[in-house]
Amino acid sequence: MTTMSELLLTPRFSNIEVINAEADLENLVDTIEISETPDIVAYLPKNTFLLTTAMAFQDDPEALCKLIEDLHRLPAAGLGIKLGRFIDTLDPMVIATANRLKFPILKIPLTVTLGTISHQLLSYIWDHQTEKFHYAIDIQQKFSKMMIKGASLQSLIQNLGGILKRPVVLINPFLEVVASTQHFKQPSYATTLDDIHEKLKKTPELSSEMTFLLEDDTLLISVFPVKVTTYYPYFLVILKADQIPYPFSQLAIEQANTIISFTIYKNQKLAESNRTLRGKFFTKLLEKGEDDAEYTRNLLDYGKSYGLLPSDYYRCLVAGIDESSMALKNLTLQEEVYSLTYEWLERELHRNFESALIFPHPTEDKFIILLQQHEADLKERLVAIQTALDRLFPISISFAAGNEVYETASIHYSYMEAVDTYRQSEKDHYHSFVHFYESKGIMELMQFIPVEQIQHFCLFTLKTLAYPQNEMHQELRRTLQVYLSCQCEITETAKQLYIHRNTVKYRIAKCAALLDHPITHADFSLKLRLALLLSDKKG
C-alpha cells in the first residue's frame, strides 16, 4: 500500500508541499481524482487523493471546510489544492479544520497542470502495484514449489523467516510449537515463547491478525491465524513485526500463510486416511478367529505396522466426547472436535503410556484405546488427560475400561466389557467419568433368563426342596445348603448347624432319596448349588 508520506519522499514529487502542520501522512493512497465539483465526495472511492483548484470555494471558506470534513469521513487520502489560480492563500479557518482532523492539505505547484501531476501520481501508484503483484507471484511460486516437493512445515517456516529476516514460529491448536526458525533454539527466547502461549490461551478463537507487546512493551508480536479448519486454527507468530523490512512483507506473510494452510490440510488428510485404515484393522482384531498359535501369529504380523505387540497383557478402553461438549454444535464443528480430540489423545497416550494404541471406533464417534502392558495409577492418569483437554478448549471426555486379558485372541472380550461399561454409565447420566468394568456375578447373569425358566430349573433339580412348604422340607433344604457350602464335610456341617453328625448323615440321605441322585456327584452338586441360590432369590 502507498501512503502520502511515501509519495512526498519520492524525488519527482518533492515540489508538492504540506500546508497544515498536523497532517497525518500515513493515509493510504489508492487512486487520484481531479474535480471542481463541490459535492464530488459522494462519487469518490475510499483512499482517493483529490486534486482541485478550489474554484468553487474561492469566496466560501466554510464550504471548503465542509468538503474537508466530508473527505475525512470517506476516508480520503488528502486534498491537493493548486493555489494562485483562484485562491492565493487558504483561510485560517480551513487550516484549523484540517489540523483538527489531521487531514492532509497539500499545495500543488502552479507550474504544473493538474492533469500532469495526476498522471505522474497514478503512474507511480500503478507501477508500485505492479511491483507488488510480481513480488506476490514470486513468493507464491517459491512456496508452491516447496509444497509440491513435499517440503515440511519446518522448511516453510525457515524460508518465511529468511524472507522477513525475523523470528517466526508456528503453533498448533494445542499451543505446541510445530515449527520455528533457529532463533527459538536460543535460551533467551524460551520466556518469550511462554508469554506468547499465555496470551494465546486467553484468545483461543482468533479470527484475524492480532498484535500485542511483550517485555515491558518493547517487543511487538504479530499473530496470524492459519485457517485449516473452521474453528480451531494454527497460529503463525512473527516477532519484531514492526521492524520487518520493506518491500511487501505483508504479501510474503499472506502467501506463506496460504501454503502453510494447504500443507497442514494435506497432513491432516493423510492422518485421516491412516485413521480409516486403523479402524479397519481394529474391526479385524475384534473378529473371533481360530484359537490357535498360527492365527495369533498372523494377527500380530498384520498388526505390526499399527503398533500391535506380542504381549501377555491387553486392556481395552472406550473414550468418548460427552454430549454436553457436542450439544448445539453444527455437524462441521462436531467433526472438527472429533478429529481434534483424536489427535490430542494420540499425543497424550504417546507421552503417558509406553505402548498404548488408539483406534477410531468402528461405528460411533468414539475412540478405542488398547493398552499392551500393565499401567500403574491408570485412573489418575486418565483423569489428568481429561483435565488438561478440558482446560485447553474446553472439551469434556469420558473413559470406560474393560478387564485385562492375557492373549491377543481375547482382546474382543475386554473391548465388549469397555463398551458395556460406557453405555451403562451414559444410561446412568454420568458425565466426564472414568469407570472400570465390574465382573458380573451369577445373579446378574441370570437377569437375562426368563423367571419361568429359572423356576422350572429349580423345581426340576430340587423338587419339593426348591420352595419348601413344610418344616421338614425346610430343615432338609437348610442342611443341604450348609453341607454343600462345607464341601460335603459331615463334621463341619454338624458344627455349623449345632446338631449331631448322625443327624447330618440322616438328613443328607433323605435329600439324596428325595432328589433321586447322589449329592456328592460333581455335576449334580453344581446344579444343586445353583438351584439353591436361584430359588432363594426368586422365591
Phi, psi and omega per residue, in radians:
M1 nan 2.408 3.135
T2 -1.658 2.365 3.127
T3 -1.907 2.895 3.104
M4 -1.068 -0.713 -3.119
S5 -1.127 -0.635 3.124
E6 -1.132 -0.713 3.094
L7 -1.074 -0.778 -3.068
L8 -1.225 -0.405 3.111
L9 -1.440 -0.184 3.113
T10 -1.320 2.251 -3.046
P11 -0.914 -0.695 -3.063
R12 -1.183 -0.290 3.134
F13 -1.926 0.359 -3.102
S14 -1.195 -0.294 -3.140
N15 -1.489 -0.011 3.046
I16 -1.553 2.225 -3.045
E17 -1.956 2.577 3.057
V18 -1.526 2.235 -3.077
I19 -1.533 -0.810 -3.060
N20 -1.687 2.361 -3.018
A21 -1.195 -0.485 -3.061
E22 -1.638 0.289 -3.074
A23 -1.142 2.367 3.052
D24 -1.571 1.831 -3.052
L25 -1.560 0.155 3.082
E26 -1.600 0.100 3.076
N27 -1.081 2.447 -3.136
L28 -1.382 2.528 3.115
V29 -2.090 2.029 3.116
D30 -1.820 -0.513 -3.087
T31 -2.719 2.930 3.142
I32 -2.126 2.376 3.095
E33 -2.312 2.590 3.056
I34 -2.058 2.311 3.128
S35 -2.816 2.580 3.028
E36 -2.024 0.160 -3.084
T37 -1.482 2.268 -3.084
P38 -1.099 -0.596 -3.067
D39 -1.788 0.563 -3.068
I40 -1.170 -0.378 -3.027
V41 -0.992 -0.618 -3.108
A42 -1.115 -0.294 -3.053
Y43 -1.962 0.110 -3.096
L44 -1.674 2.476 2.983
P45 -1.350 2.885 3.112
K46 -1.130 2.726 3.087
N47 1.072 0.581 3.087
T48 -1.538 2.403 2.962
F49 -1.716 1.899 -3.035
L50 -1.586 2.240 3.088
L51 -1.872 2.409 -3.107
T52 -2.789 2.796 2.982
T53 -1.629 -0.139 -3.110
A54 1.095 0.502 -3.141
M55 -0.978 -0.694 -3.074
A56 -1.239 -0.202 -3.046
F57 -2.055 0.261 -3.020
Q58 -1.111 -0.470 3.103
D59 -2.037 0.281 -3.052
D60 -2.460 1.303 -3.129
P61 -1.100 -0.500 3.122
E62 -1.132 -0.689 3.101
A63 -1.149 -0.614 3.097
L64 -1.168 -0.639 3.068
C65 -1.087 -0.718 3.125
K66 -1.127 -0.685 3.105
L67 -1.051 -0.753 3.135
I68 -1.090 -0.730 3.122
E69 -1.116 -0.724 3.122
D70 -1.139 -0.705 3.111
L71 -1.124 -0.664 3.128
H72 -1.122 -0.677 -3.139
R73 -1.246 -0.419 -3.020
L74 -0.955 -0.966 -0.050
P75 -1.589 2.613 3.041
A76 -1.799 2.836 -3.118
A77 -1.334 -0.634 -3.106
G78 3.023 3.087 -3.139
L79 -2.212 2.108 3.092
G80 -1.811 2.111 -3.086
I81 -2.011 2.287 3.087
K82 -1.551 1.628 -3.107
L83 -1.338 2.608 3.106
G84 1.807 -0.215 3.132
R85 -1.608 -1.042 3.103
F86 -2.044 -0.499 3.101
I87 -2.188 2.177 -3.128
D88 -1.439 -0.787 3.116
T89 -2.389 2.667 3.138
L90 -1.460 2.480 3.076
D91 -1.092 2.423 3.110
P92 -0.931 -0.521 3.115
M93 -1.072 -0.683 -3.120
V94 -1.178 -0.789 -3.135
I95 -1.134 -0.686 3.127
A96 -1.099 -0.723 3.113
T97 -1.089 -0.779 -3.136
A98 -1.121 -0.710 3.125
N99 -1.145 -0.689 -3.138
R100 -1.081 -0.649 -3.128
L101 -1.597 -0.081 -3.047
K102 0.975 0.586 -3.103
F103 -1.628 2.216 -3.062
P104 -1.234 2.248 2.940
I105 -2.034 2.162 -3.064
L106 -2.029 2.566 3.125
K107 -1.679 2.080 3.110
I108 -1.557 2.282 -3.099
P109 -1.020 2.517 3.136
L110 -1.242 -0.314 -3.034
T111 -1.408 -0.213 3.138
V112 -2.098 2.598 3.105
T113 -1.375 2.733 3.095
L114 -1.095 -0.602 3.119
G115 -1.102 -0.720 -3.135
T116 -1.158 -0.841 -3.111
I117 -1.152 -0.598 3.092
S118 -1.109 -0.776 -3.140
H119 -1.093 -0.746 -3.129
Q120 -1.126 -0.757 3.140
L121 -1.134 -0.780 3.137
L122 -1.115 -0.684 3.118
S123 -1.060 -0.745 3.135
Y124 -1.107 -0.811 -3.112
I125 -1.105 -0.755 -3.118
W126 -1.177 -0.706 3.076
D127 -1.069 -0.702 3.125
H128 -1.086 -0.782 3.132
Q129 -1.128 -0.694 3.126
T130 -1.111 -0.737 3.115
E131 -1.075 -0.738 3.110
K132 -1.099 -0.698 -3.140
F133 -1.090 -0.816 3.140
H134 -1.113 -0.667 3.122
Y135 -1.117 -0.749 3.131
A136 -1.088 -0.717 3.117
I137 -1.094 -0.752 3.138
D138 -1.078 -0.790 3.137
I139 -1.101 -0.780 -3.126
Q140 -1.077 -0.757 3.141
Q141 -1.101 -0.714 -3.125
K142 -1.089 -0.859 -3.116
F143 -1.248 -0.586 3.120
S144 -1.124 -0.740 3.106
K145 -1.077 -0.697 3.116
M146 -1.102 -0.736 -3.128
M147 -1.139 -0.767 -3.125
I148 -1.079 -0.617 3.133
K149 -1.393 0.039 3.089
G150 1.419 0.497 -3.141
A151 -1.068 2.492 3.129
S152 -1.339 2.884 3.069
L153 -1.065 -0.594 3.116
Q154 -1.072 -0.744 3.132
S155 -1.135 -0.722 3.138
L156 -1.101 -0.756 -3.133
I157 -1.179 -0.689 3.109
Q158 -1.057 -0.756 3.141
N159 -1.174 -0.699 3.109
L160 -1.106 -0.747 3.094
G161 -1.069 -0.623 3.107
G162 -1.178 -0.678 3.127
I163 -1.183 -0.769 -3.089
L164 -1.431 -0.333 -3.078
K165 1.017 0.722 -3.135
R166 -2.505 2.731 3.064
P167 -1.140 2.320 -3.122
V168 -2.338 2.449 3.112
V169 -2.469 2.479 3.087
L170 -1.900 2.209 -3.075
I171 -2.087 2.345 -3.112
N172 -1.477 3.070 -3.113
P173 -1.067 -0.339 3.095
F174 -1.481 0.094 -3.112
L175 1.116 0.600 3.052
E176 -1.861 2.530 3.127
V177 -1.274 2.143 3.115
V178 -1.648 -0.707 -3.139
A179 -2.723 2.660 -3.130
S180 -2.751 2.822 3.034
T181 -1.344 2.992 -3.062
Q182 -1.100 -0.342 -3.104
H183 -0.967 -0.622 -3.000
F184 -1.379 0.017 2.996
K185 -1.424 -0.219 3.128
Q186 -1.397 2.366 -3.118
P187 -0.991 -0.524 -3.076
S188 -1.138 -0.365 -3.114
Y189 -1.543 -0.150 -3.106
A190 -1.090 -0.789 3.130
T191 -1.132 -0.702 3.116
T192 -1.047 -0.738 -3.140
L193 -1.129 -0.688 3.089
D194 -1.087 -0.723 3.129
D195 -1.135 -0.669 3.100
I196 -1.117 -0.743 3.107
H197 -1.016 -0.805 -3.123
E198 -1.082 -0.673 3.130
K199 -1.174 -0.727 -3.125
L200 -1.201 -0.546 3.094
K201 -1.055 -0.549 -3.098
K202 -1.464 -0.235 -3.136
T203 -2.312 1.122 -3.056
P204 -1.208 -0.480 -3.078
E205 -1.737 1.057 -3.121
L206 -1.396 2.114 -3.090
S207 -1.940 -0.230 3.134
S208 -2.558 3.058 -3.091
E209 -1.006 2.432 3.116
M210 -2.280 2.417 3.068
T211 -2.185 2.554 3.072
F212 -2.706 2.877 -3.083
L213 -1.869 2.509 3.049
L214 -2.248 3.043 3.082
E215 0.937 1.135 3.109
D216 1.015 0.701 3.069
D217 1.067 0.604 3.118
T218 -2.019 -0.310 -3.092
L219 -1.947 1.993 -3.132
L220 -1.516 2.247 3.118
I221 -1.998 2.277 3.049
S222 -1.981 2.299 -3.130
V223 -2.100 2.186 3.131
F224 -2.023 2.123 3.094
P225 -1.202 2.337 3.066
V226 -1.778 1.789 -2.988
K227 -1.466 1.614 3.028
V228 -1.558 -0.784 3.051
T229 -1.973 3.057 -3.046
T230 -1.303 -0.590 -2.921
Y231 -2.033 -0.425 -3.043
Y232 -2.173 1.512 -3.065
P233 -1.391 2.824 2.843
Y234 -1.441 2.965 -3.123
F235 -2.228 2.136 3.039
L236 -1.671 1.974 -3.026
V237 -1.937 2.236 -3.122
I238 -2.148 2.189 -3.141
L239 -1.585 2.654 3.122
K240 0.967 0.741 -3.057
A241 -1.116 -0.451 -3.141
D242 -1.257 -0.217 -3.127
Q243 -1.859 0.208 -3.126
I244 -1.120 2.243 -3.064
P245 -1.225 2.568 3.012
Y246 -1.335 2.594 0.291
P247 -1.850 2.662 2.823
F248 1.028 0.684 3.119
S249 -1.084 -0.604 -3.139
Q250 -1.076 -0.679 3.120
L251 -1.128 -0.712 3.120
A252 -1.073 -0.726 3.138
I253 -1.121 -0.769 -3.117
E254 -1.114 -0.769 -3.132
Q255 -1.161 -0.754 3.123
A256 -1.116 -0.687 3.126
N257 -1.025 -0.773 -3.137
T258 -1.092 -0.816 -3.110
I259 -1.178 -0.674 3.104
I260 -1.085 -0.732 3.140
S261 -1.119 -0.680 3.088
F262 -1.129 -0.710 -3.131
T263 -1.132 -0.762 3.105
I264 -1.119 -0.714 3.121
Y265 -1.054 -0.758 3.113
K266 -1.064 -0.784 3.136
N267 -1.086 -0.678 -3.137
Q268 -1.184 -0.657 3.115
K269 -1.178 -0.644 3.064
L270 -1.124 -0.719 3.106
A271 -1.134 -0.654 3.115
E272 -1.127 -0.714 3.091
S273 -1.115 -0.704 3.106
N274 -1.119 -0.650 3.099
R275 -1.086 -0.715 3.132
T276 -1.064 -0.761 3.120
L277 -1.137 -0.680 3.120
R278 -1.135 -0.674 3.108
G279 -1.093 -0.711 3.117
K280 -1.146 -0.691 3.124
F281 -1.125 -0.726 -3.116
F282 -1.146 -0.626 3.055
T283 -1.038 -0.718 3.084
K284 -1.110 -0.669 -3.119
L285 -1.127 -0.506 -3.107
L286 -1.427 -0.245 -3.128
E287 -1.191 2.432 3.104
K288 -1.429 1.904 3.120
G289 -1.755 -2.982 3.112
E290 -1.224 2.369 -3.089
D291 -1.478 1.222 3.112
D292 -2.458 2.961 -3.047
A293 -1.139 -0.624 -3.097
E294 -1.172 -0.726 3.122
Y295 -1.091 -0.779 3.127
T296 -1.094 -0.717 -3.138
R297 -1.109 -0.738 3.117
N298 -1.144 -0.691 -3.140
L299 -1.137 -0.750 3.122
L300 -1.154 -0.649 3.125
D301 -1.165 -0.718 3.115
Y302 -1.153 -0.655 -3.060
G303 -1.530 -0.028 -3.096
K304 -1.018 -0.721 -3.105
S305 -1.226 -0.271 3.110
Y306 -1.743 0.042 3.087
G307 1.697 0.079 -3.141
L308 -1.233 2.277 -3.086
L309 -2.036 2.617 2.978
P310 -1.214 2.203 -3.048
S311 -2.670 2.791 3.032
D312 -1.813 0.329 3.112
Y313 -2.586 2.158 3.019
Y314 -2.412 2.583 3.075
R315 -2.634 2.264 -3.137
C316 -1.722 2.466 3.011
L317 -2.218 2.496 2.997
V318 -1.871 2.237 3.083
A319 -2.066 2.503 -3.137
G320 -2.570 2.701 3.088
I321 -1.458 2.224 -3.105
D322 -1.106 2.588 -3.102
E323 -1.029 -0.557 -3.130
S324 -1.101 -0.507 3.121
S325 -1.372 -0.364 -3.088
M326 -1.814 -0.198 -3.089
A327 -1.093 2.502 3.087
L328 1.102 0.239 3.114
K329 -1.755 2.460 3.123
N330 -1.307 3.015 -3.034
L331 -1.085 -0.708 -3.139
T332 -1.063 -0.787 -3.134
L333 -1.159 -0.664 3.107
Q334 -1.067 -0.737 3.124
E335 -1.128 -0.705 3.135
E336 -1.183 -0.680 3.106
V337 -1.103 -0.717 3.129
Y338 -1.098 -0.858 -3.123
S339 -1.089 -0.728 -3.130
L340 -1.127 -0.747 -3.133
T341 -1.168 -0.681 3.094
Y342 -1.041 -0.829 -3.127
E343 -1.102 -0.706 3.131
W344 -1.090 -0.848 -3.131
L345 -1.087 -0.688 3.130
E346 -1.043 -0.768 3.135
R347 -1.167 -0.806 -3.073
E348 -1.189 -0.649 3.096
L349 -1.130 -0.702 3.121
H350 -1.107 -0.613 -3.112
R351 -1.378 -0.596 -2.966
N352 -1.818 -0.314 -3.100
F353 -2.284 2.386 -2.969
E354 -1.169 -0.746 -3.045
S355 -2.361 0.522 -3.136
A356 -1.311 2.518 3.112
L357 -2.084 2.669 3.071
I358 -2.213 2.450 3.125
F359 -2.350 2.599 2.997
P360 -1.252 2.551 3.110
H361 -1.127 2.444 -3.080
P362 -1.029 -0.609 -3.015
T363 -2.264 -0.234 -3.064
E364 -2.146 2.901 3.095
D365 -1.427 1.064 3.124
K366 -2.297 3.117 -3.073
F367 -2.242 2.496 3.092
I368 -1.921 2.219 3.097
I369 -1.954 2.286 3.128
L370 -2.036 1.982 3.043
L371 -1.533 2.417 -3.085
Q372 -2.047 0.215 3.001
Q373 -2.775 2.805 -3.130
H374 -1.128 2.343 -3.139
E375 -2.084 2.083 3.120
A376 -1.262 2.654 3.091
D377 0.908 0.763 -3.046
L378 -1.064 -0.803 -3.094
K379 -1.085 -0.778 -3.121
E380 -1.082 -0.672 -3.122
R381 -1.246 -0.608 3.078
L382 -1.209 -0.671 3.095
V383 -1.102 -0.669 3.115
A384 -1.095 -0.689 3.094
I385 -1.141 -0.762 3.083
Q386 -0.961 -0.878 -3.054
T387 -1.102 -0.760 -3.112
A388 -1.104 -0.735 -3.137
L389 -1.177 -0.720 -3.121
D390 -1.128 -0.629 3.132
R391 -1.238 -0.546 -3.015
L392 -1.396 -0.705 -2.967
F393 -1.856 -0.883 -0.122
P394 -1.616 2.534 3.033
I395 -2.324 2.251 -3.106
S396 -1.730 2.234 3.131
I397 -2.190 2.795 3.122
S398 -2.269 2.723 -3.141
F399 -2.239 2.491 2.991
A400 -2.338 2.288 -3.052
A401 -2.017 2.395 2.997
G402 -1.494 3.067 3.083
N403 -1.282 2.810 3.080
E404 -1.291 2.571 3.021
V405 -2.186 2.918 -2.920
Y406 -2.122 0.201 3.054
E407 -2.662 2.711 -3.058
T408 -1.040 -0.698 -3.083
A409 -1.166 -0.197 -3.099
S410 -1.805 0.089 -3.095
I411 -1.008 -0.612 -3.089
H412 -1.113 -0.463 3.097
Y413 -1.167 -0.787 3.117
S414 -1.105 -0.665 3.118
Y415 -1.101 -0.800 -3.122
M416 -1.106 -0.639 3.093
E417 -1.141 -0.709 3.126
A418 -1.129 -0.755 3.118
V419 -1.087 -0.778 -3.142
D420 -1.061 -0.744 3.139
T421 -1.148 -0.732 -3.127
Y422 -1.123 -0.797 -3.107
R423 -1.131 -0.690 3.129
Q424 -1.163 -0.676 3.122
S425 -1.150 -0.693 3.069
E426 -1.114 -0.742 -3.134
K427 -1.080 -0.595 3.136
D428 -1.510 0.139 3.047
H429 1.127 0.593 3.019
Y430 -1.326 2.666 -3.102
H431 -2.341 2.367 3.118
S432 0.888 0.943 -3.028
F433 -1.779 2.796 2.934
V434 -2.290 1.741 -3.059
H435 -2.057 2.602 3.136
F436 -2.030 2.556 -3.111
Y437 -1.133 2.343 3.064
E438 -1.887 2.097 -3.098
S439 -1.035 2.413 -3.093
K440 -1.452 2.439 3.037
G441 -1.439 3.126 -3.108
I442 -1.044 -0.739 -3.072
M443 -1.158 -0.608 3.099
E444 -1.182 -0.676 3.107
L445 -1.146 -0.636 -3.091
M446 -1.250 -0.206 3.123
Q447 -1.122 -0.356 -3.112
F448 -1.542 -0.028 3.141
I449 -1.823 2.337 -3.139
P450 -0.991 2.523 -3.099
V451 -1.039 -0.672 -3.112
E452 -1.057 -0.694 -3.140
Q453 -1.196 -0.653 3.116
I454 -1.140 -0.776 3.133
Q455 -1.094 -0.691 3.117
H456 -1.100 -0.756 3.128
F457 -1.073 -0.754 -3.129
C458 -1.121 -0.786 -3.135
L459 -1.163 -0.681 -3.140
F460 -1.156 -0.636 -3.072
T461 -1.477 -0.809 -3.023
L462 -1.719 -0.236 -3.106
K463 0.978 -2.206 -3.062
T464 -1.255 -0.213 3.115
L465 -1.432 -0.139 -3.135
A466 -1.140 -0.893 3.132
Y467 -2.320 1.290 -2.994
P468 -1.075 2.432 -3.097
Q469 -1.874 -0.229 3.136
N470 -2.211 2.933 -3.032
E471 -1.142 -0.649 -3.111
M472 -1.110 -0.817 3.134
H473 -1.154 -0.564 3.093
Q474 -1.140 -0.709 3.121
E475 -1.175 -0.720 3.112
L476 -1.084 -0.747 3.138
R477 -1.100 -0.783 -3.128
R478 -1.106 -0.751 3.122
T479 -1.090 -0.719 -3.138
L480 -1.109 -0.721 3.129
Q481 -1.076 -0.832 -3.115
V482 -1.166 -0.710 -3.135
Y483 -1.034 -0.774 3.136
L484 -1.222 -0.656 3.132
S485 -1.212 -0.398 3.090
C486 -1.625 0.322 3.099
Q487 1.021 0.659 3.068
C488 1.110 0.536 3.084
E489 -1.614 2.049 -3.086
I490 -1.098 -0.853 -3.057
T491 -1.079 -0.809 -3.115
E492 -1.137 -0.651 3.111
T493 -1.107 -0.751 3.138
A494 -1.080 -0.713 3.130
K495 -1.072 -0.792 -3.069
Q496 -1.227 -0.523 -3.118
L497 -1.646 -0.121 -3.116
Y498 1.024 0.777 3.094
I499 -2.302 2.977 -3.114
H500 -1.326 2.676 3.135
R501 -1.029 -0.679 -3.120
N502 -1.142 -0.568 3.102
T503 -1.135 -0.702 3.106
V504 -1.090 -0.804 -3.134
K505 -1.043 -0.744 -3.123
Y506 -1.086 -0.820 -3.084
R507 -1.170 -0.685 3.139
I508 -1.160 -0.656 3.084
A509 -1.112 -0.707 3.098
K510 -1.083 -0.718 3.131
C511 -1.100 -0.771 -3.122
A512 -1.083 -0.699 3.132
A513 -1.183 -0.705 -3.123
L514 -1.160 -0.676 -3.081
L515 -1.560 -0.191 3.098
D516 1.036 0.735 -3.137
H517 -2.871 2.485 3.107
P518 -1.088 2.298 -3.081
I519 -1.165 -0.603 -3.013
T520 -1.464 -0.017 3.097
H521 -1.123 2.293 -2.964
A522 -0.993 -0.943 -3.092
D523 -1.114 -0.751 -3.109
F524 -1.198 -0.616 3.110
S525 -1.067 -0.709 3.113
L526 -1.130 -0.746 3.117
K527 -1.081 -0.709 3.127
L528 -1.079 -0.792 -3.137
R529 -1.032 -0.800 -3.111
L530 -1.159 -0.764 -3.127
A531 -1.129 -0.696 3.098
L532 -1.093 -0.730 3.135
L533 -1.136 -0.809 -3.084
L534 -1.216 -0.668 -3.120
S535 -1.259 -0.470 3.033
D536 -1.105 -0.815 -3.078
K537 -1.281 -0.767 -3.050
K538 -1.382 -0.478 -3.138
G539 -1.204 nan nan
